[in-house]
């Protein structure tokens, strides 16, 4: 009898728990709580005051930043209910934390723990006296380490007394509002329109021109630590090493002209980019542009191994006149080197370029670019001056050859550095790299190799071979870029019953996903393109349920399987019975998903 009562009590508790989960609704878990505070104890008509929305985010959850890292993620926003005689000013959000999660390749901008969001509010002079109730909601999307939840809202209210202008008003909650950043005038551009790189550059500019000049000079020096600047070092040594018989002063003046050439190109590129509103970084999103850059770098590597020599063209030097050959030639060489370096600078200068275009500070932006070019060229000023003394170094034979080959190895590594991020998003990586190899092989064997001893007919033959090899490389690379992984044949839920969705009485796997779900995208990107998974999926009815903005039918279908997070994977036998022990919430890698598929097949 006692056992029977225990069973009944257990069933009742289970029923209550299930009812609570359904009543709670999808995504409405105990993720955070919201409180609101005013900067004053009461307000007067016409008064300007601030409100702080305090968000305590419970472990182990985090919410997306106000400006998310990815477009598909839902931003965190505070929205006040509009009221007559009340103006809501700018809302200030805290800086996000950049954190890495298992379901994302790149760090994501998120909020966690406790954050405070500030809003400026002003009453009109006609606002009536009495009780004022401000109402609003916090819109957010939460995730934990494994899965994401539906976008949700958390309401909040704040009550204040509106008093006569003769009654004193006291400042309160100073510990909270002392953390509030200063509010910019509404006429200024909103930070929401700037990228993170542009915001960093903007912060530097706001500290004044002298500080900005120093900062961008240092930025220029920092560019020398980027891998793609390595080609300039042997280029500089090779050019100035050949300038024998120069005094130290003459060598310095030539080096100065060389550096000014680099800075002028930098400034011109910044000016052109600012006027046109273009950014170098956009070019690096194009795979073929990156391949072209890699070809240039590999060609320079080939020159380090003796395929050819990089020199100022004789016809150009002749046209300039021998009397001006030194300094003018160095200036021309600096201009050339500046063109080589400029694309490498995109990672640092892209923020300034964006500001020049958005704020119209073309003259100031051009000056800062020029100073950045001087900073970048400073080591070459020293190196070039020293290179003028290379003729005094004893002829030590093969050591310079070894140094050139060392730089050649570094340049090959730089080319790989550029190509790897592109290959990461290409399914046929083997075809991509072999295609790039064929492109460079055709370029090197057909045109770059200037070794002595080749007959005229052989040069013609190798050029034809090089063209054919490059064409083959273009075809192979293009095919790899546009290759697509083998696809699972999904059945998409659109209000049908499970019986209508199921084909040929096969076992069923249901994927509940959403567009704002990062782990869902990771599943599509990694697990569901695995060859073994794609092949085994042929033995199942694979169903996808879009829970991004679920309608009534979708919500009912979700409640049938008690879905609370994205992604959720449900495994059903051909008879429609769920194997609950196989259910997964969150990202599942290919080996684990394969194991679950095999277990489900074995249960038939």
N, C-alpha and C positions, 0 to 999 in steps of 0.2 A: 504493500500500500504506500509506504514511504517512497519507494522507487517511482511509483506511478505519479505521486505528487511532484517529485523532482523533475520528471520528464515534462509534466504540464507546465511547471514554472519556467523551465528552460525554453519551451516552445513559445510561451508568452513573452519572455525577454527577447527572443530572436525576432518575434513579430514586431515588438516595439522598436527594436533597433532598425529593422528593415524599413518600417514606416518612417522613422526619423530620417533615414538616408534619403528616401524618396521625397519627403517633405522639404528636406534641405535643398534639393535641387542640384543640378549639375554645376560644378564649379564653386558652389557656395559653402566651402569648407571653412574651418576655423583657421584662416590664413593670416588675417591681420585685424587690427582694430584702429579706429580713427577717433581722434579728439580734436577739438578746435578751441582756440583761445584768441581773445582780442588784446590789443595793445593798450586799451584804456578801460576804465571801469564803467564809463557811460559815454554817450556821444551827444553832440549838439547838431542841429540842422546846419548844413554847409560844411561840416567837419570832415577832415581827411584822417583816416586811421588805418591800421593794418590788422589782418587776421592771419594767424598761423594754424595750418592744418597739420597735426602731428600724427604720423603713421607709424605704428609699431608692428613690424613684420615678424611673425612667429617663425621660429626654426622648425623645419629645415627649408622654409620657402624663401623665394626672392621674387620681386616683381620687375617688369621691364622699366627702363628709364623713360623719362619724358620724351627723349629723342632716341629711339631704339637703334641698335647696331644694324639690324636687318629690317628691310621694308615690311616683311610679312608679320613682324611682331607688333603687338598692340601696345601703344604708349600709355604711360601713366599720366592721367590728367585730372585736375580739380575743376569742377564746373559748379558755379553757383546758380541757383534759380533766379532768373531775372525778376526784379521788383521795380515798381514805379518809384521815382525820386532817389534811386540808388545807382551809382556808377561803379563798375568793377574794373580796376586798373590792371596793370601787368602782374602776372603770376610768376614768381621766382622759384624755380625748382633747384634742388641741390645737385652738385656734381655726382655723376654715377660712379660706381666701382666697375672696373673692367675685369671680369672674372671668366675663367675657362671652365666649361662643363663637358661631361662625357659626350653629350649629344651635339656639340658644336666644334668645328675645326678652329674657329677664331674666337677670341675673347668677346664676351657680350657685355653691353652696358646695362647694368642692373642696379636696383636698390635692395638693400637688405638691412636687417636689424631695425634701426629707428631713423626716420627722415622727417624733416620739417619743410613744408611748402608754404610760402608767404604770398599773400595777395593784398594789394592796396585797394581800399574801398572809400568812397566819398558819398556823403549824403547831400542832397540838394537843399537849398535854403528853404524850400517849401515842404520839407519832410515833416509830417505831423509828430507831435510829442506822444510819448507813451512807449509801449513795449515793441521792440524791433526783433524779429526772428529771422535770422539768416539761415537759409537751407542750401545744401549742396550735396554733391556726390563725388566720391573718388572712383574714377574709372581705372581699372588695372587688369593685368593678366599675370597670373602667378605660375611659377614652375618650382619644382624641386630638382634634385640631382638626376632624376630619371625621367620624369614626364611633366607635361604642362597641363594646365586646367583652363577651362573656358573663361573668356573675358567676363568680368563681374563688376558690380558696383557696391560701394559701401556708403550709405547716406550718413550725413552729420548735420547737426543744427547748432546754432549759437544764438543766445538771447541777450539783448542789451537794452538798457533804458535810454530813450531819447529824451533829453532834458532841455530846459530853457537855457539860452546862451549865458544867463547870469549865474548859473550853477557851475561850480568848479568841476573840472575833469582831471582825474589822476592817471598817470602812466602806471601800468601794471605788467606783470609777466616779463620783467626786464631781462631775466635770465634766458628767456626764449628769444625775445626780439633783438637782443644784443648780437645774435648770430645771423641776423638778416642782412644780406648784402644791400648796398645802396641801389636804389631804383633809378634806372636811366630815364631821361625824358622820353615821352611817347613818340617824339619825332625821330628818334634814332632807330636804326635798323634793329630788328629783333634778332637775338642770338639764334633763334630757331631756324633762321634762314642760312646760317653758316655751318659748314662742316667742322668736325673736331680739329682738323689741321688749321682751318681758317681762324677758329676761335683762339688757338694758341698764338698765331701770328698777331691777331687783333689785340690780345692782352699785352704783347710786347710793344705794339705801336702806341697803345694808350699811356704808356709810361714816359712818352716824350721822344723827340727825334734823336737827341744824343744817345740815350739808352738804346734806342732801336738800331742806330748805326753800329754801336759796339756789339750788340747782340747779333746782328746779321754778319758782322765781320767774323765773329766766333763761329756762327753757323757755317760760313764759308770754309773756315779751317776744319770744321767737323766733316765737311764733305770729303776731305782727303782720307777719311776712315772708311768710306764706302768702297765696296769691292770694284766697281766699274771705273774708278779713277786710276787704277793701276796702269792702264795703257799709257797714260801721260808721262809716267816716270821714265820708262826706257825711251820714249819719244823725246823727252827733254834732254836726257843724257846723250842720246844719239845725235841730236841736232847741235847742242852747244859743245859737245865733245869734239866735233869737227871744226870748231872755230878756233884754230890755233893762232898763236902769235898775237893774241889780244892782251892788253894790259888789264889789270884787275878792274880799273875804273871803266874801261870800255866794255868789259864783260858784264859789269853791273848794269850799265846803261842798256845794253842789248837785252839783258834779263828783265829790266824794268819795262822795256817796250813789249816784251813777250807777255808779261803779266798784265799790262794794260790791254793788250789784245784780247786776252781771256775775259777781263772785266767788261770790255766794251761789248763783246758778244753776249755776255750774261745780261747786261743792261738792255741791249736791243731785244733779246728774247723776252725779257720781262715786260718791256714796253709793248711789244707786239702782242704778247699774250694778254696783257691787261686791256689794251684797246679792243682786241677782238673777243675778249671774254673767254678765251680758250685756256685749257690747262694741259700741261704735258702728261699729267697722270691719266687723262682719258685715252691717250695714245697707247699707253701700256696695257689697256684693257683689250687691245686688238692683238690677237695671237700672231698674225703675220708681221706686225710692227716689231714685236718682241723677237721674232725669228730674224728679222732684218738686222736688229741691233746685235743679236748673237752672232750673225754672219760677220759683221764688222769686227767684233771682238775676236772671233776665231781667226779672221784674216790677219789681225795684229799679232795673234799668237804664232801664226805661220811665219810672219816676218821675224819673230824672235828666234825661230829655228832656222833662219837663213833662206827662206823662200824668196824674199825680196827685201829691199831697203826702203824705208820711208824717208823721203827728202823733200825739200821745197822744190817744185818744178823749175827746171833750168830756164824754160821760156819766160816764166813769171819773174824770176830773179833777173834775167837779162833785160826785160822790159822796164824794170825799176831802175836799172843803171847801177854800175859797179860802185859809184861813189856813195850810193845810199844803201848798198846791199846789207850791211850789218844791222843797223837799227830798224830799217824798214822791213828787211827780211824777217827779223825777229818778231816785229809787229804782225806781219802776215802769218807767221807760224803760230803766234799766240791766238790770232783770230781762228785759225784752223783747229787748234787744240780746244778752244772754247766751244766750238760746234760739237766736238767729240764729247766734251765733259757735260754739256748742258742737259742732255736727257738723264744723266745719272743724278742730277740734282733734284729731280722731280719730287722725291720723298720729303725734302726739306722746304723747297720753294713753293710747292703747290698751294700752301696756305696763303702766302703773300700774293701769289698770282690771283687767287680768288678774291682777295680783299681789294686789290687794284681794280679788278673788274667791277666789284659790287659797290665800292665806296667812291670810285672815281679818283683815287689818289695816284694818278698816273705819274706825275713828276716825282713825288716822294717815293713811289714804288720803284721807279727807274733808278733813282739815287741809291736806294737800299740794295737793289740788285747789283749795281756797280760795286758798292762796298763789299757785298758778299763775294763778288768775283775777285776783288783784291785780297780778301781773306783766303779764298781758295788758292790764289796764286802765290801767296807768301812763301810756302815751302819751295815752290819752283823758282822763285827769285833767288833763294839761298842756293838751291841745287844747281841752277844755271850758272850762277857766279862761281861756284865751286867747280862746275864742269869745265870752265875756262882754264882751270889749272890742271886738268887731267893730262895735258901734254907733258907736265913735269913729273908725272908718276912713271917710274921705270916700266919699260915694256915687259909685262909679266906673262905674255903669251895667252894662254887659254882661259885665264880667270874671267875676262870680259865675256867670252863666249859662254862660259858657265852661267854668269849672271843673266845674260839674255835668255838662255834656256829656262832659268829659274822663273823669270817673268813670264815666259811662254806658258809654263805649267800653271802659274797663277791665273793667266788670262783664260785658259781652258776652264778652270774652276769658276771664273766669273761668268762665262757663257752658260755653264750648267746652272749657276745661281739664278740667271734670268729665265732659263727654260723650265726649270722644275715647277714653279708655281703654275705655269700654263699647262704642263703635262698632268698636273694633279687633277684637273677637271676634264681630262680627255680619257675616254674609255679605252681606246686602242693606243696605249702608251708605247708599246713596242713599235708599232707602225709610225708613230710620231717621231721617235728618236732616230729610227732608221731613215726616215724621210729627211730629217734635218742633216743627218750624216751624209746622205746622198747629195743634198744641196751643197754642203761645204766641200765634199769630195770633188764634185764637178767644178766648183769655183777654184779650188786649189790646183787640181790636176790639169784643168783646162786653161787657166788664165794666170794664176798667181805665181806659179813656179817659174822663176826667171834664171834657173841654173844654166850655166854655159854648156855648150856641146850639142844642143838640139838643132837639127836641120830644119829648113823652112817647111818641108813637107810634113815632118813629124809635128811641128807646131800647129799646122793646119789640122792634122789628124787628131791631136790631143784637144784642140778647141772644139771640134765636132763631138768628140767623146764627152768633153766636159758639158756641153750644151745638152746632150742626150741624158747624161747622168743627172743634171739639174732638173730637167723636165720630169724625169722619173721621180726625183725627190719631191717636186711640187705636187705631183699626182698622189704620191704616197702620203705626204704630210697632210694634204687637203682631205684625203679620205679618212685619215686618222682623226682629224679635227672634227669632222662631221659624222664620225662613227657613233652608233648608239648601242647600248648594251641590250642583250636579249630581254624581252619584256614579258612579264606575267600577264596573262589574259584575265583582267579583273572584271567582275560583274559589279556595277555600281548601283547602290540602293537608291530607289526613287519611289518609296512608298509601297513596294511590293511586299507580299508575305514571304516568309522564309521558304515555303514550299515552291513559290514561283521563282525565287532566286536560285534554288538548288537545281543542279543539272544532273540527270542520270543517277540520282540517289548516291552521289559521291559524298565523302566526308567534307565538312565545310570549315573554312578559316575566315573569320570576319576581322577586318582591320577598321577600327573606329579611329578616324584621324581628323585633323583640322589644318587649315592653311596657316594658322598662327602658331602651330606646334613645331618647334625645332627638332625634337626627337623623331617626329613623323618624317620630316624631310631627310633626316639622317638614315632612317630605315629605307626610304626610296633610293637614296644615294648609295648605300652600301649593301644592306642585306638583300633587298629585293632585286638587285642586279647580279647577285651571285649565281654562277652557272648552275650549281647543284640545286639551289633553291628554285630557280626558274624551271628546271627540268622536273623536279618533284611536284611543283605546283600544278602540273598537268593532271595529277591524280586527285585534285581537290576542286571544289567550287570555291574560288577566291573572291570574297566580297569586300568591297570598300564602302564605308559609310561616312559621308562628309558631315562632320559635326561643327563646321566653321560657324554657320548661323542656322542652327537646326530649326526646321519647321515642326508643326504639330506631329506629323507622322514619324519624323526622325526622332523627336523627343520620346515618343511612345516606344519606338524600337530600342532606344538607348535605355529606357527604364526597364524594359523587358530583361536586359542583360546587366542592369545595375551598373552602368558606365559612369565613372566619376573622374577619369583623367585621360589624357591623350599622350601617346596612343595606347589603346587597349586591344589586345588580341584574344579572341574567343575561339576555341577549338570544339567543333561539334562532330559527332559521329554521323553517319549517313541516315540514322534514324532520328536525328535532331537533338540528341542528348549531349549536353556539354560535359566535357572532361575538365572539371573545375581546377584540377591540379595542374593543368597545362596553361591556364590563363596567365597572361603577362601584361603588366602595365609599364610602359616605358620602352626604351630602346632595347632591342634584342639582336645580338650579333648573328651572323650567318650560321656558324656551327651549332649554337644553341637552338636557333629556330629550326634547323634541319633535324635535330634530335627530337623536337616536339612534333614535327611533321611525321617522323618515323613512328613515334609512340602512338599517334592518332591512327595511323594506318594499321598498326599492329592490333589496335583495339577493335578493329572491324571483324 
